[in-house]
Amino acid sequence: MIPSVNESGSRTIGLLAYLYGPGRHEEHTDPHLVASFDGMSPDPGRDPAAALEDLQQLLDQPVMALPRHARPAKHVWHTSVRTAPGDRTLSDEEWGEIARRIVAATGIDPGGGRPGCRWAAVRHADDHIHIVATLVCEDGSRPDDFRSGKRAQAECRLIEKELGLHQVAPGDGTAAQLPTSAERHKAERQGRERTAREELRETVRRAVAGAAGEEEFFDRLAAAGLLVRKRTAPSGDLLGYKVALPDDRNKDGEPVFYPGARLAPDLSLPRIRERFTGALDDGQGATPVEPPSPTGPGGPSAARRRTASVAWQALLVIEQADDAVAAAYIASAGEVLDALAKTSSAHTRAELREAAVTFERASRSHVRAERGHDRALRQAARDLVQGGPTLGRGEDGATTAMAIDMLFFLVTAALHWHAKKGHAQQAAAARQAAEHLRAAYQAAAAQPLGALYQRGRRLGRPLLQRQTTVLRQAVPELAEQVLAEPGWYALAATLTDAEAAGHDPAELLTGAAGRRELDTAESVSDILVWRLHRSADLPADTSNTVVTDRSFERAASPTRLQARARLGPQSGRLST
């Protein structure tokens, strides 16, 4: 149950006209009172003899009784209270009791013989009510409504438990500011799916993901088409910034600017500067002259391989490091998700974007991040941005699945960390982000795993038996589960590729299975496939590879394996 408090109204009649009207899209049905300050207020929705002006004059009476100079300029208090999707439909009597509890908890009408304000609760939909009040008590005093929004939230948590409704995770004051009702209505009028505040927040987050410094950050904002204004001191030092969408204008036709801190607490200039503590490699530069090769060292597939490797190291840090360092890694994981979503192909873009937007809430808590330790993750975000967008197929499509696979476990580690700290909203956000990553992984992995599966099915019986023996010897506790999964054939093909490349498949498999988080995997064999590809530095796209018993025997002959051992690790192989 979510209350949304807005205390800035000045016209009671205007608000009542909206509440009792048809709505902007004919969504209001049967508007009527469910409760009021005296239980006898006129109801223009159900009483043909009652007019909106009758209710407005009754509510405004204490305000109008004051001398004109003593009347507050903005005296209308308004909140909506909404149940969660999936909750049962409450009766008018239940909504009336909820309204009385909300106005008591917020100080609007505290009861107990104390002065209260006049108020009325209007219902025009199954899932919510609106409460309108005038902020002058019957004795002419002002109500004690300080922090009424937080007080309403606390009362709603109690109501949820008592009525058996969905229990919303309590906040801790670190969430980004929600759009106001005026911003939402404006977005509806303009045909926008999201408010300007939400669009700006996402654009600024993407601009800072992997940015090496302020100059690059502001260049990215400008390249994204935002209007940017900087605030400078008389000395010329930069103090802050604000951004606007070019087509978001006020009534005077001027752009509506939002300071970074009003978009999210960690998007203020001082907090952004904290991210630049550890210097990042310049790589190809922020704006390469030529597009990088998809499979080259600066291309999207290489960036995704590095991301998978760095994400694994970050997972260990979150589990083992102190809180300040873990918080920095979790915050930078958000940058990696933003960068991955920004450069993703069409078939994974929507889910990756939702994962990044949702995880934004999990990237902040009251544990202050100790920046600098998270340099590797920020570098991974920078590599993703500079590597450019993927084609969604071939090597870069397969390495996308590899990166998403490891980021899923990184986000899961963040979920566990927040849960241990009692960060309810952050844990819930991480859980939702993990679900979006799971969906993105399924879309990204379908083609490369399908190709591996077909190759595994075509392996000769001796090769397949050989890899079954390797599996049973290396991970006996997992063998039967893996053999029963459809993904076993993809794993058998990968083990064959690893052995043909000169690796000991049993050793690789033991190491891959020894890493944690297999218990949360839908397919253990899928996870092992990507871990083997990463640790053995195998090509992620093997759709055109054909391995026969004879070619495998040649590649895996003792002479060839000894030669590879003398040559040492392949150049550029990622550490595990």
Backbone torsions as a table, in degrees:
resi	resn	phi	psi	omega
1	MET	NA	124.3	-171.8
2	ILE	-120.4	116.7	171.9
3	PRO	-90.8	141.6	177.8
4	SER	-126.2	104.3	-172.5
5	VAL	-93.6	133.3	175.7
6	ASN	-134.6	117.2	-172.5
7	GLU	-110.0	20.5	-169.6
8	SER	-107.8	17.8	-177.2
9	GLY	-78.5	155.1	178.7
10	SER	-127.9	-11.2	-177.4
11	ARG	-128.7	106.5	179.2
12	THR	-63.2	-40.6	-176.1
13	ILE	-65.3	-34.8	179.3
14	GLY	-66.1	-41.9	179.2
15	LEU	-67.4	-42.6	179.1
16	LEU	-62.7	-38.4	178.5
17	ALA	-61.0	-38.0	177.7
18	TYR	-69.8	-44.9	-176.0
19	LEU	-64.7	-37.0	-178.7
20	TYR	-92.7	-4.2	-179.3
21	GLY	-83.9	-176.9	-176.6
22	PRO	-76.3	-9.1	-173.3
23	GLY	87.6	168.4	-177.0
24	ARG	-75.2	-21.5	179.2
25	HIS	-130.9	36.3	179.0
26	GLU	57.3	33.1	-177.1
27	GLU	-89.9	-12.7	179.8
28	HIS	-83.0	127.3	178.8
29	THR	-126.5	131.3	176.1
30	ASP	50.6	59.1	177.3
31	PRO	-64.8	133.3	179.7
32	HIS	-162.5	159.9	177.7
33	LEU	-75.7	141.9	171.3
34	VAL	-114.9	-14.6	177.6
35	ALA	-170.1	160.3	175.3
36	SER	-155.7	173.6	-174.1
37	PHE	-62.1	-31.2	-178.2
38	ASP	-115.3	-3.2	-179.2
39	GLY	73.3	4.4	-176.4
40	MET	-133.0	17.1	-176.6
41	SER	-68.2	147.8	178.7
42	PRO	-64.0	142.4	-177.7
43	ASP	-117.8	98.5	-179.1
44	PRO	-62.2	-16.1	-178.7
45	GLY	-81.7	-32.7	-175.4
46	ARG	-114.8	-18.0	-178.1
47	ASP	-106.6	109.0	-178.4
48	PRO	-59.8	-23.9	-177.9
49	ALA	-84.4	-10.9	-177.5
50	ALA	-94.4	139.4	178.1
51	ALA	-113.7	160.3	176.7
52	LEU	-56.8	-37.3	-178.2
53	GLU	-64.7	-30.8	178.5
54	ASP	-63.6	-46.2	179.5
55	LEU	-68.5	-40.2	-179.8
56	GLN	-62.6	-45.5	-178.6
57	GLN	-65.6	-36.4	178.1
58	LEU	-64.6	-44.8	-179.4
59	LEU	-67.7	-37.1	-175.4
60	ASP	-83.3	-5.8	-172.6
61	GLN	-55.3	-47.2	178.0
62	PRO	-61.6	-32.2	179.0
63	VAL	-68.9	-46.7	-177.0
64	MET	-69.8	-20.4	178.9
65	ALA	-73.0	-17.1	178.5
66	LEU	-78.9	153.1	171.2
67	PRO	-56.7	149.4	-174.1
68	ARG	-55.2	-39.9	-177.2
69	HIS	-70.7	-17.6	-177.3
70	ALA	-95.4	-4.7	-178.4
71	ARG	-76.9	132.7	178.0
72	PRO	-65.2	141.4	-178.4
73	ALA	-65.4	-39.7	178.3
74	LYS	-121.0	102.1	-171.1
75	HIS	-113.1	2.9	-175.1
76	VAL	-97.4	120.3	175.0
77	TRP	-101.3	135.0	-174.4
78	HIS	-143.3	134.6	171.4
79	THR	-142.1	147.9	169.4
80	SER	-109.2	146.4	177.3
81	VAL	-126.5	121.4	-170.6
82	ARG	-126.8	136.9	173.9
83	THR	-81.0	163.5	-178.5
84	ALA	-81.2	153.4	174.2
85	PRO	-56.6	135.0	-178.7
86	GLY	96.9	-16.6	176.0
87	ASP	-69.5	154.0	177.0
88	ARG	-68.3	160.3	177.6
89	THR	-79.3	123.4	-179.5
90	LEU	-82.5	153.1	177.5
91	SER	-80.8	166.2	175.4
92	ASP	-59.8	-37.6	-179.9
93	GLU	-64.3	-41.0	178.9
94	GLU	-66.7	-42.1	178.4
95	TRP	-64.8	-36.6	177.8
96	GLY	-62.3	-41.9	178.1
97	GLU	-67.1	-38.4	176.6
98	ILE	-60.7	-42.7	179.7
99	ALA	-61.4	-43.8	179.9
100	ARG	-63.3	-38.3	179.5
101	ARG	-69.3	-37.2	-179.2
102	ILE	-66.6	-46.4	-178.1
103	VAL	-68.5	-29.6	176.5
104	ALA	-71.2	-44.7	-177.1
105	ALA	-66.3	-34.0	-176.3
106	THR	-85.7	-6.2	-179.0
107	GLY	87.3	2.7	178.8
108	ILE	-69.0	-43.8	176.7
109	ASP	-143.0	79.2	-168.5
110	PRO	-69.6	-20.7	-179.2
111	GLY	74.1	-168.0	-179.5
112	GLY	66.3	28.2	179.5
113	GLY	81.0	-0.5	179.5
114	ARG	-85.9	151.4	-178.9
115	PRO	-60.1	140.4	179.1
116	GLY	-134.6	168.4	178.8
117	CYS	-94.0	163.6	174.5
118	ARG	-86.3	139.5	-176.3
119	TRP	-151.9	162.8	176.2
120	ALA	-147.3	144.5	179.5
121	ALA	-113.6	123.2	-176.1
122	VAL	-112.4	133.6	175.4
123	ARG	-114.3	126.2	176.0
124	HIS	-134.4	19.5	176.1
125	ALA	-160.3	162.6	-177.4
126	ASP	-66.8	-32.8	-166.2
127	ASP	-103.0	3.4	180.0
128	HIS	-160.4	164.6	172.6
129	ILE	-129.6	164.0	172.3
130	HIS	-119.8	137.5	175.3
131	ILE	-115.3	125.3	178.0
132	VAL	-117.8	134.2	-179.6
133	ALA	-140.3	158.3	174.8
134	THR	-110.3	130.5	-167.0
135	LEU	-83.9	48.1	170.2
136	VAL	-137.1	124.4	-178.3
137	CYS	-74.0	169.3	-178.2
138	GLU	-59.6	-29.0	179.9
139	ASP	-91.6	8.9	177.7
140	GLY	88.7	-3.1	179.8
141	SER	-84.5	169.2	175.2
142	ARG	-92.4	144.5	-179.0
143	PRO	-73.5	158.4	174.7
144	ASP	-87.5	79.3	-176.3
145	ASP	-108.8	25.1	-179.6
146	PHE	-59.6	132.9	-179.4
147	ARG	54.9	42.2	-177.3
148	SER	-63.6	-30.2	179.0
149	GLY	-63.5	-46.1	179.5
150	LYS	-67.0	-36.9	179.1
151	ARG	-66.5	-37.3	176.1
152	ALA	-65.4	-40.0	178.2
153	GLN	-60.5	-45.4	-178.6
154	ALA	-62.2	-41.1	180.0
155	GLU	-67.1	-36.9	178.4
156	CYS	-64.3	-33.2	177.4
157	ARG	-63.4	-37.9	177.8
158	LEU	-68.6	-42.5	-178.5
159	ILE	-62.6	-41.1	-179.9
160	GLU	-56.6	-45.6	-179.4
161	LYS	-64.9	-43.4	-175.6
162	GLU	-68.8	-34.4	-177.1
163	LEU	-97.4	2.2	178.7
164	GLY	69.4	32.5	179.9
165	LEU	-93.5	168.4	176.3
166	HIS	-58.1	130.6	-176.8
167	GLN	-94.5	114.4	-179.4
168	VAL	-76.5	137.3	178.9
169	ALA	-63.5	133.0	180.0
170	PRO	-69.0	145.0	-179.8
171	GLY	-86.3	168.6	179.5
172	ASP	-129.0	12.2	177.4
173	GLY	85.1	4.4	-179.7
174	THR	-103.8	3.6	-179.5
175	ALA	-75.3	154.6	173.9
176	ALA	-67.9	150.5	-179.0
177	GLN	-65.7	131.2	178.5
178	LEU	-73.6	152.8	175.8
179	PRO	-61.7	144.6	176.1
180	THR	-76.4	164.8	178.1
181	SER	-62.1	-35.6	178.1
182	ALA	-63.3	-39.9	178.8
183	GLU	-67.0	-38.8	178.5
184	ARG	-66.0	-43.5	-179.9
185	HIS	-65.2	-36.7	178.6
186	LYS	-64.7	-41.3	178.4
187	ALA	-63.0	-38.9	177.8
188	GLU	-63.0	-44.3	179.8
189	ARG	-62.3	-35.9	-177.2
190	GLN	-86.7	-1.8	179.1
191	GLY	74.2	24.2	179.0
192	ARG	-88.0	143.9	174.9
193	GLU	-73.5	-30.5	-178.5
194	ARG	-130.3	161.1	177.6
195	THR	-74.6	163.4	177.4
196	ALA	-59.7	-38.6	179.7
197	ARG	-59.1	-44.4	-178.0
198	GLU	-68.9	-40.7	177.6
199	GLU	-63.5	-42.4	180.0
200	LEU	-65.7	-40.4	-179.3
201	ARG	-59.8	-45.7	-179.0
202	GLU	-66.9	-41.1	-179.0
203	THR	-64.9	-41.9	179.2
204	VAL	-66.8	-40.2	178.0
205	ARG	-60.0	-44.3	-180.0
206	ARG	-66.9	-33.3	-179.3
207	ALA	-68.3	-32.7	-177.7
208	VAL	-86.8	-14.1	-177.5
209	ALA	-63.6	110.7	178.6
210	GLY	74.8	8.3	178.4
211	ALA	-67.8	140.1	-176.4
212	ALA	-84.8	-18.8	-178.1
213	GLY	-173.2	-179.3	-176.1
214	GLU	-61.8	-42.0	-176.6
215	GLU	-60.7	-44.8	179.6
216	GLU	-66.5	-39.2	178.7
217	PHE	-58.5	-48.8	-178.9
218	PHE	-70.3	-32.2	175.1
219	ASP	-63.3	-39.5	179.1
220	ARG	-66.9	-39.2	177.3
221	LEU	-60.3	-44.6	179.4
222	ALA	-65.5	-40.0	179.8
223	ALA	-65.7	-27.7	178.3
224	ALA	-79.0	-3.4	176.3
225	GLY	90.3	11.3	179.5
226	LEU	-83.4	150.5	169.4
227	LEU	-85.3	131.6	-174.4
228	VAL	-124.8	130.2	172.2
229	ARG	-122.4	132.5	-179.7
230	LYS	-105.8	143.6	177.4
231	ARG	-106.6	121.2	-176.0
232	THR	-119.7	152.8	175.9
233	ALA	-81.6	164.2	176.1
234	PRO	-54.8	-27.2	179.0
235	SER	-75.3	-11.3	-177.1
236	GLY	97.3	-5.8	179.1
237	ASP	-68.9	141.3	179.7
238	LEU	-78.6	126.5	-177.4
239	LEU	-105.8	-28.5	-177.1
240	GLY	-175.5	-176.8	-179.4
241	TYR	-152.6	162.9	171.5
242	LYS	-147.0	155.7	-173.1
243	VAL	-133.0	158.5	178.5
244	ALA	-148.7	153.2	170.3
245	LEU	-81.3	137.8	-176.9
246	PRO	-58.1	-31.9	-176.1
247	ASP	-101.5	11.1	176.4
248	ASP	-100.9	104.8	-173.4
249	ARG	-122.5	155.2	174.5
250	ASN	-87.9	-173.9	-176.3
251	LYS	-64.5	-21.0	178.6
252	ASP	-91.7	4.5	178.9
253	GLY	81.1	12.9	-179.4
254	GLU	-96.7	146.7	178.5
255	PRO	-60.9	144.4	177.6
256	VAL	-95.3	109.5	-176.8
257	PHE	-94.7	145.1	176.4
258	TYR	-123.0	123.5	172.4
259	PRO	-63.4	151.1	-179.2
260	GLY	-55.5	-40.8	-178.3
261	ALA	-65.3	-23.2	178.5
262	ARG	-83.3	-13.0	175.5
263	LEU	-83.7	-43.9	177.0
264	ALA	-164.6	149.3	-177.6
265	PRO	-58.7	-31.1	-177.0
266	ASP	-93.6	10.4	177.0
267	LEU	-106.8	9.3	171.1
268	SER	-69.5	156.6	-177.2
269	LEU	-61.3	-44.3	178.2
270	PRO	-59.4	-39.6	-179.6
271	ARG	-71.5	-34.3	176.4
272	ILE	-66.2	-39.6	179.5
273	ARG	-60.5	-30.7	179.0
274	GLU	-61.4	-29.1	-180.0
275	ARG	-68.4	-24.6	-175.2
276	PHE	-86.6	14.4	-178.0
277	THR	-60.7	-46.9	179.0
278	GLY	-94.1	122.2	-178.2
279	ALA	-65.4	142.0	178.9
280	LEU	-106.1	150.9	177.0
281	ASP	-66.4	138.5	-176.6
282	ASP	-73.9	-26.2	177.0
283	GLY	59.2	-127.9	-178.0
284	GLN	-89.1	0.6	-175.5
285	GLY	93.1	162.4	-175.4
286	ALA	-68.0	-30.8	-177.6
287	THR	-131.9	83.0	-178.5
288	PRO	-60.3	144.9	-177.8
289	VAL	-68.0	-43.2	179.6
290	GLU	-114.1	145.3	177.8
291	PRO	-60.8	137.3	-179.8
292	PRO	-68.1	153.1	176.9
293	SER	-66.8	135.4	-178.2
294	PRO	-57.5	-32.0	-177.6
295	THR	-109.3	1.6	-179.3
296	GLY	-77.1	176.8	-176.9
297	PRO	-62.9	-23.1	178.8
298	GLY	-106.9	8.8	-176.5
299	GLY	-84.2	175.9	-176.6
300	PRO	-63.8	-34.6	-179.2
301	SER	-68.1	-41.3	178.1
302	ALA	-64.8	-39.1	178.6
303	ALA	-63.6	-37.0	-179.9
304	ARG	-72.4	-33.9	174.1
305	ARG	-62.7	-46.6	179.5
306	ARG	-63.2	-37.7	178.6
307	THR	-61.7	-43.4	179.4
308	ALA	-61.7	-41.5	-179.7
309	SER	-66.4	-45.7	-179.5
310	VAL	-66.3	-36.6	179.3
311	ALA	-63.0	-36.9	177.6
312	TRP	-64.1	-45.1	177.9
313	GLN	-62.7	-38.6	179.8
314	ALA	-65.7	-36.1	178.0
315	LEU	-58.5	-43.8	178.8
316	LEU	-64.1	-38.7	-179.5
317	VAL	-64.4	-45.9	-179.4
318	ILE	-59.5	-36.4	-178.8
319	GLU	-75.8	-27.4	-168.9
320	GLN	-116.8	-23.3	-172.7
321	ALA	-81.4	171.1	176.8
322	ASP	-72.6	170.1	-169.6
323	ASP	-61.6	-42.5	-175.8
324	ALA	-64.3	-40.1	179.0
325	VAL	-70.7	-42.3	178.3
326	ALA	-60.4	-40.8	179.1
327	ALA	-62.6	-36.7	177.9
328	ALA	-65.4	-42.2	179.2
329	TYR	-65.3	-39.2	179.0
330	ILE	-65.4	-41.6	178.0
331	ALA	-61.8	-42.4	-179.2
332	SER	-73.2	-24.6	173.3
333	ALA	-60.2	-34.5	175.7
334	GLY	-62.6	-37.6	177.3
335	GLU	-64.0	-40.9	179.5
336	VAL	-63.2	-42.9	178.4
337	LEU	-63.2	-40.9	177.3
338	ASP	-61.2	-44.5	-178.9
339	ALA	-66.6	-39.4	179.5
340	LEU	-65.8	-42.3	178.4
341	ALA	-64.1	-38.3	-178.2
342	LYS	-65.2	-30.8	-174.4
343	THR	-109.8	13.7	-175.8
344	SER	-81.7	161.0	177.5
345	SER	-85.4	172.5	-169.4
346	ALA	-60.5	-39.1	-172.0
347	HIS	-77.1	-10.9	175.5
348	THR	-116.6	-6.8	-169.8
349	ARG	-61.2	-46.3	-174.1
350	ALA	-63.4	-46.3	-178.1
351	GLU	-69.4	-38.8	178.5
352	LEU	-66.7	-37.3	177.4
353	ARG	-64.4	-43.5	178.0
354	GLU	-64.0	-37.7	177.4
355	ALA	-61.6	-44.3	-179.4
356	ALA	-66.5	-44.6	-179.4
357	VAL	-63.9	-41.8	-178.9
358	THR	-69.5	-41.9	-177.3
359	PHE	-68.1	-18.5	178.1
360	GLU	-51.0	-38.9	179.3
361	ARG	-67.5	-30.1	-178.9
362	ALA	-80.5	-11.0	-175.6
363	SER	-83.6	-5.2	-179.0
364	ARG	-128.5	142.9	172.3
365	SER	-155.9	-175.9	178.1
366	HIS	-77.6	-6.8	173.7
367	VAL	-79.7	111.0	-175.4
368	ARG	-72.3	125.6	-176.9
369	ALA	-70.1	135.5	175.3
370	GLU	-95.8	95.9	-172.0
371	ARG	-71.8	160.6	-179.5
372	GLY	108.8	-41.7	178.4
373	HIS	-69.2	-22.2	-174.8
374	ASP	-91.5	19.7	-174.6
375	ARG	-57.8	-39.8	-175.9
376	ALA	-63.5	-39.6	178.1
377	LEU	-67.8	-42.0	178.3
378	ARG	-64.5	-36.3	176.5
379	GLN	-64.7	-37.6	177.2
380	ALA	-62.2	-41.8	177.3
381	ALA	-62.3	-40.7	179.1
382	ARG	-65.3	-41.7	178.9
383	ASP	-61.7	-40.5	179.2
384	LEU	-61.7	-45.0	-179.2
385	VAL	-65.0	-44.6	-177.8
386	GLN	-73.5	-26.3	178.0
387	GLY	-68.6	-21.6	176.9
388	GLY	86.8	176.2	-177.6
389	PRO	-72.2	151.6	178.8
390	THR	-87.4	161.3	174.6
391	LEU	-84.4	-14.8	179.0
392	GLY	80.9	10.1	179.1
393	ARG	-149.7	170.7	179.5
394	GLY	66.2	-147.1	-175.1
395	GLU	-63.5	-42.5	-177.8
396	ASP	-72.0	-29.7	174.9
397	GLY	-67.4	-40.5	179.8
398	ALA	-69.7	-39.9	178.9
399	THR	-70.4	-24.0	172.6
400	THR	-62.8	-45.0	177.2
401	ALA	-61.0	-39.3	179.1
402	MET	-62.8	-44.4	-180.0
403	ALA	-66.9	-44.1	-180.0
404	ILE	-61.8	-40.3	179.1
405	ASP	-55.6	-48.4	-178.2
406	MET	-73.1	-35.0	178.1
407	LEU	-66.0	-31.0	175.2
408	PHE	-57.9	-45.0	-179.2
409	PHE	-72.7	-31.1	175.8
410	LEU	-64.9	-44.3	177.9
411	VAL	-65.2	-36.4	176.8
412	THR	-64.0	-38.5	175.9
413	ALA	-63.3	-39.5	176.4
414	ALA	-63.9	-38.6	176.6
415	LEU	-58.9	-47.6	-179.9
416	HIS	-63.5	-39.7	-179.3
417	TRP	-63.5	-47.0	179.6
418	HIS	-64.1	-39.5	-179.4
419	ALA	-62.4	-40.2	178.6
420	LYS	-65.1	-31.3	-179.2
421	LYS	-85.3	-4.8	-178.3
422	GLY	77.7	21.1	179.3
423	HIS	-86.5	86.4	-170.0
424	ALA	-65.0	-47.9	-177.7
425	GLN	-66.4	-39.7	-179.9
426	GLN	-66.2	-40.6	178.7
427	ALA	-64.2	-41.2	178.9
428	ALA	-64.0	-40.0	179.4
429	ALA	-65.5	-42.5	178.6
430	ALA	-63.2	-37.4	178.9
431	ARG	-64.3	-43.0	178.6
432	GLN	-65.8	-40.2	178.4
433	ALA	-62.1	-39.5	179.2
434	ALA	-62.2	-37.9	178.8
435	GLU	-66.4	-39.6	176.4
436	HIS	-65.5	-38.4	177.6
437	LEU	-65.9	-36.9	178.0
438	ARG	-61.4	-43.0	179.2
439	ALA	-66.6	-40.3	178.7
440	ALA	-64.7	-38.8	178.8
441	TYR	-62.1	-43.6	-179.1
442	GLN	-60.4	-38.5	178.4
443	ALA	-70.3	-40.5	-176.7
444	ALA	-74.6	-34.2	-172.5
445	ALA	-87.5	-12.9	-173.1
446	ALA	-56.4	-48.8	-175.7
447	GLN	-71.4	-52.4	-178.0
448	PRO	-64.9	-38.6	177.7
449	LEU	-69.4	-34.6	176.0
450	GLY	-61.9	-40.9	178.5
451	ALA	-65.3	-42.6	177.7
452	LEU	-64.0	-38.8	179.0
453	TYR	-60.5	-46.5	-179.9
454	GLN	-63.6	-39.3	177.1
455	ARG	-64.4	-40.8	178.3
456	GLY	-63.6	-37.9	179.0
457	ARG	-65.6	-27.9	-177.8
458	ARG	-88.0	-4.6	178.2
459	LEU	-62.0	142.1	176.9
460	GLY	-65.8	158.1	-178.0
461	ARG	-56.9	-42.9	179.1
462	PRO	-59.4	-42.9	179.4
463	LEU	-64.8	-44.1	-179.2
464	LEU	-64.1	-39.9	177.1
465	GLN	-66.2	-37.2	178.9
466	ARG	-61.0	-45.7	-178.8
467	GLN	-71.2	-30.0	174.9
468	THR	-63.9	-41.3	177.8
469	THR	-63.6	-42.2	177.5
470	VAL	-59.2	-44.9	-179.0
471	LEU	-61.1	-47.3	-176.9
472	ARG	-65.9	-34.4	-179.8
473	GLN	-76.5	-38.1	-174.5
474	ALA	-78.5	-43.4	-176.2
475	VAL	-135.5	69.9	-176.1
476	PRO	-60.1	-30.6	-178.8
477	GLU	-71.7	-18.5	-179.1
478	LEU	-109.5	-9.6	-168.5
479	ALA	-58.4	-49.4	-176.2
480	GLU	-64.7	-38.7	177.9
481	GLN	-63.3	-45.3	-178.2
482	VAL	-65.9	-42.0	-179.0
483	LEU	-63.8	-25.1	179.8
484	ALA	-85.4	-9.7	-178.6
485	GLU	-87.2	146.4	174.8
486	PRO	-58.8	-29.1	-177.6
487	GLY	-72.0	-4.1	179.7
488	TRP	-59.0	-38.9	-178.7
489	TYR	-65.1	-37.2	176.1
490	ALA	-65.1	-38.5	178.4
491	LEU	-67.5	-40.0	178.5
492	ALA	-61.4	-41.0	177.6
493	ALA	-64.1	-38.2	-179.7
494	THR	-68.5	-41.6	176.1
495	LEU	-60.5	-39.3	177.5
496	THR	-63.8	-44.3	178.0
497	ASP	-62.2	-42.0	-178.1
498	ALA	-63.9	-42.5	179.8
499	GLU	-68.0	-39.1	178.4
500	ALA	-65.3	-26.6	178.9
501	ALA	-84.4	0.8	174.9
502	GLY	100.6	11.7	-179.7
503	HIS	-97.5	160.1	172.2
504	ASP	-87.8	106.4	-173.9
505	PRO	-63.4	-35.3	179.4
506	ALA	-64.8	-41.4	179.3
507	GLU	-65.2	-44.1	177.9
508	LEU	-61.6	-43.4	-176.5
509	LEU	-67.3	-39.8	177.7
510	THR	-61.9	-43.3	178.8
511	GLY	-65.3	-41.5	-179.4
512	ALA	-66.0	-41.5	-178.7
513	ALA	-74.4	-22.2	-179.6
514	GLY	-74.5	-13.6	177.7
515	ARG	-77.4	148.1	-171.6
516	ARG	-74.2	178.0	173.5
517	GLU	79.4	8.6	175.5
518	LEU	-67.7	-23.5	-177.8
519	ASP	-69.6	-17.9	179.1
520	THR	-96.6	1.0	-175.9
521	ALA	-82.8	137.9	173.9
522	GLU	-71.8	-33.3	178.6
523	SER	-134.6	109.4	179.7
524	VAL	-63.2	-38.7	-178.4
525	SER	-62.8	-38.8	177.7
526	ASP	-60.1	-45.4	-178.5
527	ILE	-62.4	-44.2	-179.2
528	LEU	-64.9	-34.7	177.5
529	VAL	-56.9	-50.7	-175.7
530	TRP	-71.6	-33.4	177.7
531	ARG	-67.4	-38.2	177.0
532	LEU	-67.6	-41.4	177.6
533	HIS	-60.2	-40.0	-178.1
534	ARG	-73.0	-47.9	-175.9
535	SER	-69.8	-32.1	179.1
536	ALA	-93.0	-1.6	-179.8
537	ASP	55.8	44.0	178.5
538	LEU	-82.7	151.7	172.5
539	PRO	-58.0	134.6	-178.7
540	ALA	-76.6	-29.9	179.2
541	ASP	-101.1	109.0	-179.1
542	THR	-118.7	26.1	-175.3
543	SER	-64.9	-23.8	-179.0
544	ASN	-104.0	7.9	-178.8
545	THR	-88.3	135.0	176.2
546	VAL	-124.2	120.6	178.9
547	VAL	-114.3	118.0	174.9
548	THR	-103.2	167.7	177.6
549	ASP	-57.8	-40.7	-176.9
550	ARG	-69.4	-45.0	-179.4
551	SER	-66.2	-35.8	178.0
552	PHE	-64.9	-42.8	-179.1
553	GLU	-63.1	-37.6	177.9
554	ARG	-65.8	-45.5	-176.4
555	ALA	-68.5	-32.4	-174.6
556	ALA	-100.9	15.3	-179.7
557	SER	-64.8	152.0	-179.7
558	PRO	-55.5	-38.2	-179.6
559	THR	-61.7	-45.7	-178.7
560	ARG	-67.6	-40.6	179.9
561	LEU	-64.4	-39.5	178.7
562	GLN	-65.4	-39.4	178.7
563	ALA	-62.8	-41.7	179.6
564	ARG	-65.5	-36.7	179.7
565	ALA	-64.6	-37.4	179.2
566	ARG	-68.9	-33.4	-178.8
567	LEU	-72.9	-25.6	-179.9
568	GLY	88.0	-173.9	-176.5
569	PRO	-61.6	151.3	176.7
570	GLN	-62.3	144.8	178.0
571	SER	-61.2	130.5	176.1
572	GLY	85.1	4.8	-178.2
573	ARG	-66.4	137.9	-179.2
574	LEU	-77.0	141.9	175.6
575	SER	-74.7	152.9	179.2
576	THR	-116.4	NA	NA
